[in-house]
Every structure is written in structure tokens, then in C-alpha cells.
Amino acid sequence: MSSRFVAGMEIEDVLKACAVLNEHGISATLDSLGESVLNAAEAEKSAGIYHELLDAIQQRGLNANVSVKLTQVGMDVDPMLATGIVAALTEHARRTGNFVRVDMEGTPYTDATLEMVRNIHNAPGNGGHVGAVIQAYLYRSEEDIKTLLRDRIRIRLCKGAYKEPPNLAFPKKEDVDANYVKLTKLLLTSGVYHGIATHDETIIKQTKAFVREQGIALDSFEFQMLHGVRRDLQRSLVHDGYRVRCYVPFGHEWYPYFMRRLAERPANVLFIAKNFFKN
């Protein structure tokens, strides 16, 4: 089952998966799996994989960027280590005309993640080469988006994958959905290129209707989806002229990744089961 959603274990596996997506008009963001490294050596090893990916993307002419988690590059070991690694990756992305997305983890990391992204983005020459992720189920997300938009930082908007208490996050799906739509409209009218990351067809339809009503250019944003999920919907959006980016995880840490996603939010089990038999 995991092979449907994880591209493989090696760099070559994810590059081949990316090439196939590109053939269908779909771009990619490549994610080397692994979180919560325990020492600096592991953090530097993770960083090396991302540097290799950035070089390979350029050399092969692929339409792809990379996504990285801070705990994967040493945030729990030493925040300065993680900051240095992300800054170096951003500089590499700048040299190769690419982009680094810093993924969002649980709320204990939210403030530090956003502060790091802002600081690196605002360093000379880095504008447009590093971005953040905002989770719509958090009450704070609207204010976080407004802060990031003041710096014109690119945002991936998702619903949220981590289990959070009701004093921090909307507990009801309908409230999360309503906030997601509200935040989507804020992003689409900001003049900054963002990623609307959802498989929810109702929200996608609402987004498309808003884009038509506001006369928003279809190349000014992108829909983002997970590798192996609703491939039919991904290709349908491309056919209709929308930009689509696929989030493609790979690596030897696929089993912890897969099980953690299921454990954190039991609703993910139903989501995966429903989508496993869809094209």
C-alpha cells in the first residue's frame, strides 16, 4: 500500500517519479522522509540529500522543488544548526533557480519555523526562494498569513496533519473547511504565488469559482496534492488549465512516516482507504 503514496527509497526513484509527473504536466515537490534526528551528523546527512536533489533537478531539467522539515535537519539538536542548513539550502536553490519549502510540524515548532523562514527569506537575494506552510485548522493561521504576506513569502495552505488540542485548533471539520476557504481567498488576492493544498473537491470547486469571479490568472497560484492521491483529479485540473504540484515523499523512513500519519490523525486511515482504489 505504501508504494502507492511513497515514490521509493532512493533518490533515483523519486527523480523518475518526478519525470513521470512532468510528462503529465504536473510539477513536484520532493520530500526526503525523516524527522526528529538525534545528532548533528544525521542532520547534515539529511541536508546532503537535499543538496543532491537540487543539483539533480537542475541537471535533468525537472519541474520540481524540495520540501524539508526542521526536525529533520537538527531543530531538536540545535536550532542554529537547523537554521544554517536551511539557509545553505536556500542559497543553493537561489543559485539553481529553485525553491525550498519549509514544512510545518506540530504547534511546538510553529513560532520558530515562521521566524526562521522570515529571517532567511529577508536576507539579501533570498526573496522568493524559501517559503512556509500554514495549517488552516489552527486559530492563529489568519494572523500568521498576514505576517508572512507583509514579507511576500510564498505559502502552502493545508488543513493540518497533526493532532492538536481544541484550545489551539478547530475541532470540527466544517469549521476547518470554512477557515480553509477564507484563508484561500486571502492568499489568492495577495499577488503572491501560493499553493492551495487540498484533495477536497468541494473546496476545489469553491476555489475555482472564486478565481473566475475575481478574474484571477490561472498561472498565479497552484493546487497541490499528495503523490498517488486522486491522480484523476490532478490530471483533470491540468486539463482545465490549472497548475498542479504533487508532493512526493521518498526514502528509507517510509514506514515511520506512513504509520505516524495514521497514528496522529485516525481520519487519515479512512482517507487513504478511500483513495487507494481511485485513479
BALOBA-1460 file (C-alpha; in Angstrom, 3 decimals):
// residues 279
<rec num="1" residu="m" x="0.000" y="0.000" z="0.000"/>
<rec num="2" residu="s" x="2.783" y="2.431" z="0.877"/>
<rec num="3" residu="s" x="4.269" y="2.230" z="-2.632"/>
<rec num="4" residu="r" x="1.150" y="3.973" z="-3.911"/>
<rec num="5" residu="f" x="1.941" y="7.039" z="-1.808"/>
<rec num="6" residu="v" x="5.746" y="6.892" z="-1.416"/>
<rec num="7" residu="a" x="7.870" y="7.121" z="-4.576"/>
<rec num="8" residu="g" x="10.579" y="4.707" z="-3.398"/>
<rec num="9" residu="m" x="13.608" y="4.605" z="-1.137"/>
<rec num="10" residu="e" x="16.380" y="6.118" z="-3.255"/>
<rec num="11" residu="i" x="16.976" y="9.484" z="-4.905"/>
<rec num="12" residu="e" x="16.777" y="7.902" z="-8.339"/>
<rec num="13" residu="d" x="13.305" y="6.564" z="-7.503"/>
<rec num="14" residu="v" x="11.896" y="9.992" z="-6.719"/>
<rec num="15" residu="l" x="13.565" y="11.587" z="-9.743"/>
<rec num="16" residu="k" x="11.928" y="9.009" z="-12.015"/>
<rec num="17" residu="a" x="8.554" y="9.618" z="-10.352"/>
<rec num="18" residu="c" x="9.042" y="13.343" z="-10.858"/>
<rec num="19" residu="a" x="9.808" y="12.870" z="-14.555"/>
<rec num="20" residu="v" x="6.572" y="10.891" z="-14.997"/>
<rec num="21" residu="l" x="4.572" y="13.642" z="-13.299"/>
<rec num="22" residu="n" x="6.203" y="16.260" z="-15.515"/>
<rec num="23" residu="e" x="5.170" y="14.261" z="-18.591"/>
<rec num="24" residu="h" x="1.558" y="14.756" z="-17.451"/>
<rec num="25" residu="g" x="2.032" y="18.489" z="-16.932"/>
<rec num="26" residu="i" x="2.336" y="18.173" z="-13.135"/>
<rec num="27" residu="s" x="5.200" y="19.713" z="-11.172"/>
<rec num="28" residu="a" x="6.554" y="18.205" z="-7.952"/>
<rec num="29" residu="t" x="7.949" y="18.985" z="-4.546"/>
<rec num="30" residu="l" x="10.353" y="16.290" z="-3.366"/>
<rec num="31" residu="d" x="10.406" y="15.276" z="0.291"/>
<rec num="32" residu="s" x="13.186" y="13.098" z="1.721"/>
<rec num="33" residu="l" x="11.491" y="11.292" z="4.589"/>
<rec num="34" residu="g" x="12.844" y="11.545" z="8.104"/>
<rec num="35" residu="e" x="12.042" y="13.546" z="11.222"/>
<rec num="36" residu="s" x="13.451" y="14.179" z="14.692"/>
<rec num="37" residu="v" x="17.120" y="13.414" z="14.037"/>
<rec num="38" residu="l" x="19.184" y="12.880" z="17.189"/>
<rec num="39" residu="n" x="22.552" y="14.410" z="16.315"/>
<rec num="40" residu="a" x="24.321" y="16.837" z="14.018"/>
<rec num="41" residu="a" x="25.710" y="14.092" z="11.795"/>
<rec num="42" residu="e" x="22.214" y="12.857" z="10.944"/>
<rec num="43" residu="a" x="21.092" y="16.425" z="10.266"/>
<rec num="44" residu="e" x="23.999" y="17.028" z="7.875"/>
<rec num="45" residu="k" x="23.290" y="13.721" z="6.144"/>
<rec num="46" residu="s" x="19.694" y="14.800" z="5.559"/>
<rec num="47" residu="a" x="20.911" y="18.145" z="4.239"/>
<rec num="48" residu="g" x="23.237" y="16.371" z="1.816"/>
<rec num="49" residu="i" x="20.309" y="14.544" z="0.256"/>
<rec num="50" residu="y" x="18.538" y="17.841" z="-0.394"/>
<rec num="51" residu="h" x="21.625" y="19.401" z="-1.944"/>
<rec num="52" residu="e" x="21.869" y="16.360" z="-4.218"/>
<rec num="53" residu="l" x="18.208" y="16.741" z="-5.154"/>
<rec num="54" residu="l" x="18.612" y="20.410" z="-6.040"/>
<rec num="55" residu="d" x="21.556" y="19.595" z="-8.311"/>
<rec num="56" residu="a" x="19.722" y="16.690" z="-9.959"/>
<rec num="57" residu="i" x="16.617" y="18.794" z="-10.596"/>
<rec num="58" residu="q" x="18.723" y="21.381" z="-12.389"/>
<rec num="59" residu="q" x="20.812" y="18.855" z="-14.334"/>
<rec num="60" residu="r" x="17.777" y="16.904" z="-15.558"/>
<rec num="61" residu="g" x="15.641" y="19.945" z="-16.246"/>
<rec num="62" residu="l" x="12.841" y="18.743" z="-13.970"/>
<rec num="63" residu="n" x="9.938" y="20.913" z="-12.877"/>
<rec num="64" residu="a" x="10.354" y="20.389" z="-9.147"/>
<rec num="65" residu="n" x="11.387" y="21.948" z="-5.873"/>
<rec num="66" residu="v" x="12.047" y="20.488" z="-2.399"/>
<rec num="67" residu="s" x="10.290" y="20.363" z="0.967"/>
<rec num="68" residu="v" x="12.145" y="19.923" z="4.261"/>
<rec num="69" residu="k" x="11.142" y="19.510" z="7.909"/>
<rec num="70" residu="l" x="13.135" y="21.361" z="10.551"/>
<rec num="71" residu="t" x="13.355" y="18.391" z="12.928"/>
<rec num="72" residu="q" x="14.937" y="16.504" z="10.033"/>
<rec num="73" residu="v" x="17.818" y="18.986" z="9.870"/>
<rec num="74" residu="g" x="18.557" y="19.284" z="13.560"/>
<rec num="75" residu="m" x="15.981" y="21.635" z="15.100"/>
<rec num="76" residu="d" x="15.796" y="19.489" z="18.248"/>
<rec num="77" residu="v" x="19.581" y="19.171" z="18.388"/>
<rec num="78" residu="d" x="20.467" y="22.845" z="17.933"/>
<rec num="79" residu="p" x="18.215" y="25.479" z="16.341"/>
<rec num="80" residu="m" x="21.268" y="27.270" z="14.972"/>
<rec num="81" residu="l" x="22.322" y="24.066" z="13.195"/>
<rec num="82" residu="a" x="18.901" y="23.808" z="11.536"/>
<rec num="83" residu="t" x="18.954" y="27.494" z="10.615"/>
<rec num="84" residu="g" x="22.353" y="27.159" z="8.986"/>
<rec num="85" residu="i" x="21.270" y="24.125" z="6.996"/>
<rec num="86" residu="v" x="18.075" y="25.750" z="5.704"/>
<rec num="87" residu="a" x="19.962" y="28.947" z="4.869"/>
<rec num="88" residu="a" x="22.507" y="26.915" z="2.863"/>
<rec num="89" residu="l" x="19.738" y="25.047" z="1.054"/>
<rec num="90" residu="t" x="18.036" y="28.336" z="0.223"/>
<rec num="91" residu="e" x="21.294" y="29.732" z="-1.133"/>
<rec num="92" residu="h" x="21.691" y="26.582" z="-3.254"/>
<rec num="93" residu="a" x="18.120" y="26.978" z="-4.504"/>
<rec num="94" residu="r" x="18.859" y="30.595" z="-5.364"/>
<rec num="95" residu="r" x="21.923" y="29.594" z="-7.403"/>
<rec num="96" residu="t" x="19.971" y="26.958" z="-9.305"/>
<rec num="97" residu="g" x="16.787" y="28.990" z="-9.776"/>
<rec num="98" residu="n" x="14.812" y="26.821" z="-7.394"/>
<rec num="99" residu="f" x="12.796" y="26.975" z="-4.189"/>
<rec num="100" residu="v" x="12.809" y="25.391" z="-0.701"/>
<rec num="101" residu="r" x="9.583" y="24.821" z="1.204"/>
<rec num="102" residu="v" x="9.969" y="24.530" z="4.975"/>
<rec num="103" residu="d" x="7.246" y="22.149" z="6.103"/>
<rec num="104" residu="m" x="5.215" y="22.859" z="9.220"/>
<rec num="105" residu="e" x="5.190" y="20.381" z="12.072"/>
<rec num="106" residu="g" x="3.251" y="20.415" z="15.345"/>
<rec num="107" residu="t" x="2.485" y="23.647" z="17.212"/>
<rec num="108" residu="p" x="5.568" y="23.463" z="19.486"/>
<rec num="109" residu="y" x="7.530" y="24.374" z="16.321"/>
<rec num="110" residu="t" x="5.202" y="26.946" z="14.746"/>
<rec num="111" residu="d" x="6.752" y="30.156" z="16.043"/>
<rec num="112" residu="a" x="10.340" y="29.024" z="15.469"/>
<rec num="113" residu="t" x="9.547" y="27.793" z="11.961"/>
<rec num="114" residu="l" x="7.884" y="31.014" z="10.854"/>
<rec num="115" residu="e" x="10.606" y="33.154" z="12.406"/>
<rec num="116" residu="m" x="13.310" y="31.161" z="10.633"/>
<rec num="117" residu="v" x="11.585" y="31.339" z="7.259"/>
<rec num="118" residu="r" x="11.092" y="35.092" z="7.585"/>
<rec num="119" residu="n" x="14.697" y="35.702" z="8.577"/>
<rec num="120" residu="i" x="16.123" y="33.594" z="5.756"/>
<rec num="121" residu="h" x="13.678" y="34.960" z="3.177"/>
<rec num="122" residu="n" x="14.543" y="38.538" z="4.111"/>
<rec num="123" residu="a" x="18.296" y="38.006" z="3.718"/>
<rec num="124" residu="p" x="19.626" y="39.728" z="0.550"/>
<rec num="125" residu="g" x="18.863" y="37.736" z="-2.590"/>
<rec num="126" residu="n" x="16.700" y="35.087" z="-0.926"/>
<rec num="127" residu="g" x="13.288" y="36.589" z="-1.709"/>
<rec num="128" residu="g" x="11.084" y="34.069" z="-3.471"/>
<rec num="129" residu="h" x="13.428" y="31.126" z="-2.834"/>
<rec num="130" residu="v" x="12.080" y="29.913" z="0.527"/>
<rec num="131" residu="g" x="8.514" y="29.533" z="1.727"/>
<rec num="132" residu="a" x="6.355" y="28.296" z="4.582"/>
<rec num="133" residu="v" x="3.338" y="26.103" z="5.275"/>
<rec num="134" residu="i" x="0.233" y="27.263" z="7.133"/>
<rec num="135" residu="q" x="-2.277" y="24.833" z="8.633"/>
<rec num="136" residu="a" x="-5.873" y="26.014" z="8.364"/>
<rec num="137" residu="y" x="-7.099" y="24.144" z="11.438"/>
<rec num="138" residu="l" x="-5.146" y="26.442" z="13.768"/>
<rec num="139" residu="y" x="-6.922" y="29.514" z="15.134"/>
<rec num="140" residu="r" x="-3.762" y="31.594" z="14.684"/>
<rec num="141" residu="s" x="-3.341" y="30.918" z="10.972"/>
<rec num="142" residu="e" x="-5.016" y="34.046" z="9.615"/>
<rec num="143" residu="e" x="-2.675" y="36.302" z="11.579"/>
<rec num="144" residu="d" x="0.319" y="34.165" z="10.599"/>
<rec num="145" residu="i" x="-0.635" y="34.509" z="6.931"/>
<rec num="146" residu="k" x="-0.935" y="38.282" z="7.229"/>
<rec num="147" residu="t" x="2.528" y="38.428" z="8.795"/>
<rec num="148" residu="l" x="4.070" y="36.307" z="6.034"/>
<rec num="149" residu="l" x="2.325" y="38.284" z="3.309"/>
<rec num="150" residu="r" x="3.876" y="41.507" z="4.555"/>
<rec num="151" residu="d" x="7.190" y="39.934" z="3.532"/>
<rec num="152" residu="r" x="5.658" y="38.454" z="0.347"/>
<rec num="153" residu="i" x="6.533" y="34.922" z="1.389"/>
<rec num="154" residu="r" x="5.071" y="32.051" z="-0.598"/>
<rec num="155" residu="i" x="2.706" y="29.847" z="1.416"/>
<rec num="156" residu="r" x="1.391" y="26.322" z="1.079"/>
<rec num="157" residu="l" x="-2.031" y="26.185" z="2.711"/>
<rec num="158" residu="c" x="-3.086" y="22.787" z="4.053"/>
<rec num="159" residu="k" x="-5.738" y="21.708" z="6.534"/>
<rec num="160" residu="g" x="-3.298" y="20.280" z="9.089"/>
<rec num="161" residu="a" x="-1.994" y="16.778" z="9.789"/>
<rec num="162" residu="y" x="-1.020" y="16.803" z="13.466"/>
<rec num="163" residu="k" x="-3.208" y="16.135" z="16.468"/>
<rec num="164" residu="e" x="-3.742" y="19.439" z="18.268"/>
<rec num="165" residu="p" x="-5.875" y="20.332" z="21.336"/>
<rec num="166" residu="p" x="-9.169" y="22.226" z="20.921"/>
<rec num="167" residu="n" x="-7.739" y="25.365" z="22.503"/>
<rec num="168" residu="l" x="-5.338" y="25.655" z="19.539"/>
<rec num="169" residu="a" x="-7.228" y="24.151" z="16.619"/>
<rec num="170" residu="f" x="-10.764" y="23.920" z="15.301"/>
<rec num="171" residu="p" x="-12.060" y="20.519" z="16.446"/>
<rec num="172" residu="k" x="-14.860" y="20.299" z="13.861"/>
<rec num="173" residu="k" x="-14.233" y="19.545" z="10.190"/>
<rec num="174" residu="e" x="-16.810" y="22.068" z="8.992"/>
<rec num="175" residu="d" x="-15.032" y="24.838" z="10.874"/>
<rec num="176" residu="v" x="-11.661" y="23.800" z="9.450"/>
<rec num="177" residu="d" x="-13.140" y="23.767" z="5.953"/>
<rec num="178" residu="a" x="-14.713" y="27.200" z="6.388"/>
<rec num="179" residu="n" x="-11.429" y="28.644" z="7.625"/>
<rec num="180" residu="y" x="-9.560" y="26.989" z="4.769"/>
<rec num="181" residu="v" x="-11.801" y="28.669" z="2.198"/>
<rec num="182" residu="k" x="-11.471" y="32.020" z="3.974"/>
<rec num="183" residu="l" x="-7.670" y="31.753" z="4.014"/>
<rec num="184" residu="t" x="-7.574" y="30.592" z="0.392"/>
<rec num="185" residu="k" x="-9.327" y="33.776" z="-0.698"/>
<rec num="186" residu="l" x="-6.847" y="35.825" z="1.314"/>
<rec num="187" residu="l" x="-3.938" y="34.115" z="-0.432"/>
<rec num="188" residu="l" x="-5.355" y="34.275" z="-3.953"/>
<rec num="189" residu="t" x="-5.866" y="38.030" z="-3.773"/>
<rec num="190" residu="s" x="-2.416" y="38.739" z="-2.263"/>
<rec num="191" residu="g" x="-0.434" y="38.981" z="-5.503"/>
<rec num="192" residu="v" x="1.999" y="36.328" z="-4.238"/>
<rec num="193" residu="y" x="2.312" y="32.836" z="-5.760"/>
<rec num="194" residu="h" x="0.870" y="30.278" z="-3.326"/>
<rec num="195" residu="g" x="-0.027" y="26.589" z="-3.167"/>
<rec num="196" residu="i" x="-3.588" y="25.534" z="-2.320"/>
<rec num="197" residu="a" x="-3.006" y="22.044" z="-0.933"/>
<rec num="198" residu="t" x="-6.221" y="20.040" z="-0.795"/>
<rec num="199" residu="h" x="-7.962" y="16.996" z="-2.243"/>
<rec num="200" residu="d" x="-11.377" y="18.236" z="-1.117"/>
<rec num="201" residu="e" x="-13.427" y="18.569" z="-4.292"/>
<rec num="202" residu="t" x="-15.926" y="20.910" z="-2.655"/>
<rec num="203" residu="i" x="-13.154" y="23.307" z="-1.675"/>
<rec num="204" residu="i" x="-11.546" y="22.982" z="-5.101"/>
<rec num="205" residu="k" x="-14.864" y="23.892" z="-6.744"/>
<rec num="206" residu="q" x="-15.246" y="26.896" z="-4.431"/>
<rec num="207" residu="t" x="-11.693" y="27.965" z="-5.246"/>
<rec num="208" residu="k" x="-12.273" y="27.690" z="-8.985"/>
<rec num="209" residu="a" x="-15.497" y="29.717" z="-8.678"/>
<rec num="210" residu="f" x="-13.704" y="32.442" z="-6.696"/>
<rec num="211" residu="v" x="-10.907" y="32.559" z="-9.276"/>
<rec num="212" residu="r" x="-13.438" y="33.053" z="-12.073"/>
<rec num="213" residu="e" x="-15.392" y="35.699" z="-10.151"/>
<rec num="214" residu="q" x="-12.254" y="37.697" z="-9.313"/>
<rec num="215" residu="g" x="-10.586" y="37.266" z="-12.690"/>
<rec num="216" residu="i" x="-7.515" y="35.697" z="-11.076"/>
<rec num="217" residu="a" x="-4.933" y="34.370" z="-13.550"/>
<rec num="218" residu="l" x="-4.656" y="30.583" z="-13.523"/>
<rec num="219" residu="d" x="-0.857" y="30.773" z="-13.537"/>
<rec num="220" residu="s" x="-0.744" y="32.941" z="-10.394"/>
<rec num="221" residu="f" x="-1.211" y="30.003" z="-7.987"/>
<rec num="222" residu="e" x="-1.199" y="26.211" z="-7.948"/>
<rec num="223" residu="f" x="-3.188" y="23.354" z="-6.497"/>
<rec num="224" residu="q" x="-1.095" y="20.867" z="-4.529"/>
<rec num="225" residu="m" x="-1.844" y="17.223" z="-3.837"/>
<rec num="226" residu="l" x="-0.152" y="14.138" z="-2.459"/>
<rec num="227" residu="h" x="1.627" y="11.604" z="-4.630"/>
<rec num="228" residu="g" x="-0.740" y="8.768" z="-5.508"/>
<rec num="229" residu="v" x="-3.888" y="10.520" z="-4.268"/>
<rec num="230" residu="r" x="-6.634" y="11.472" z="-6.732"/>
<rec num="231" residu="r" x="-4.433" y="11.242" z="-9.796"/>
<rec num="232" residu="d" x="-7.607" y="11.576" z="-11.864"/>
<rec num="233" residu="l" x="-8.378" y="14.912" z="-10.215"/>
<rec num="234" residu="q" x="-4.798" y="16.125" z="-10.664"/>
<rec num="235" residu="r" x="-4.893" y="15.454" z="-14.402"/>
<rec num="236" residu="s" x="-8.376" y="16.941" z="-14.733"/>
<rec num="237" residu="l" x="-7.182" y="20.200" z="-13.203"/>
<rec num="238" residu="v" x="-4.197" y="20.303" z="-15.552"/>
<rec num="239" residu="h" x="-6.543" y="19.689" z="-18.486"/>
<rec num="240" residu="d" x="-8.632" y="22.667" z="-17.362"/>
<rec num="241" residu="g" x="-5.591" y="24.939" z="-17.371"/>
<rec num="242" residu="y" x="-4.713" y="24.966" z="-13.670"/>
<rec num="243" residu="r" x="-1.244" y="24.446" z="-12.284"/>
<rec num="244" residu="v" x="-0.820" y="21.333" z="-10.138"/>
<rec num="245" residu="r" x="2.105" y="20.301" z="-7.948"/>
<rec num="246" residu="c" x="2.437" y="16.854" z="-6.420"/>
<rec num="247" residu="y" x="4.080" y="16.337" z="-3.008"/>
<rec num="248" residu="v" x="6.321" y="13.289" z="-3.486"/>
<rec num="249" residu="p" x="7.890" y="11.637" z="-0.420"/>
<rec num="250" residu="f" x="10.658" y="9.049" z="-0.659"/>
<rec num="251" residu="g" x="13.297" y="7.405" z="1.498"/>
<rec num="252" residu="h" x="14.075" y="4.570" z="3.867"/>
<rec num="253" residu="e" x="11.993" y="6.201" z="6.603"/>
<rec num="254" residu="w" x="8.785" y="5.416" z="4.715"/>
<rec num="255" residu="y" x="7.366" y="3.091" z="7.375"/>
<rec num="256" residu="p" x="7.622" y="5.541" z="10.322"/>
<rec num="257" residu="y" x="6.228" y="8.261" z="8.041"/>
<rec num="258" residu="f" x="3.296" y="6.115" z="6.975"/>
<rec num="259" residu="m" x="2.434" y="4.891" z="10.475"/>
<rec num="260" residu="r" x="2.924" y="8.303" z="12.106"/>
<rec num="261" residu="r" x="0.475" y="9.910" z="9.700"/>
<rec num="262" residu="l" x="-2.088" y="7.244" z="10.598"/>
<rec num="263" residu="a" x="-1.458" y="7.446" z="14.336"/>
<rec num="264" residu="e" x="-1.599" y="11.233" z="14.550"/>
<rec num="265" residu="r" x="-4.966" y="11.521" z="12.880"/>
<rec num="266" residu="p" x="-7.116" y="8.386" z="12.662"/>
<rec num="267" residu="a" x="-9.170" y="10.083" z="9.939"/>
<rec num="268" residu="n" x="-6.142" y="9.549" z="7.684"/>
<rec num="269" residu="v" x="-6.882" y="5.814" z="7.688"/>
<rec num="270" residu="l" x="-10.252" y="6.406" z="6.053"/>
<rec num="271" residu="f" x="-8.755" y="8.980" z="3.700"/>
<rec num="272" residu="i" x="-6.106" y="6.538" z="2.463"/>
<rec num="273" residu="a" x="-8.572" y="3.658" z="2.196"/>
<rec num="274" residu="k" x="-10.997" y="5.762" z="0.145"/>
<rec num="275" residu="n" x="-8.291" y="6.907" z="-2.241"/>
<rec num="276" residu="f" x="-6.390" y="3.651" z="-2.644"/>
<rec num="277" residu="f" x="-8.849" y="2.320" z="-5.219"/>
<rec num="278" residu="k" x="-9.254" y="5.604" z="-7.112"/>
<rec num="279" residu="n" x="-7.225" y="6.555" z="-10.130"/>
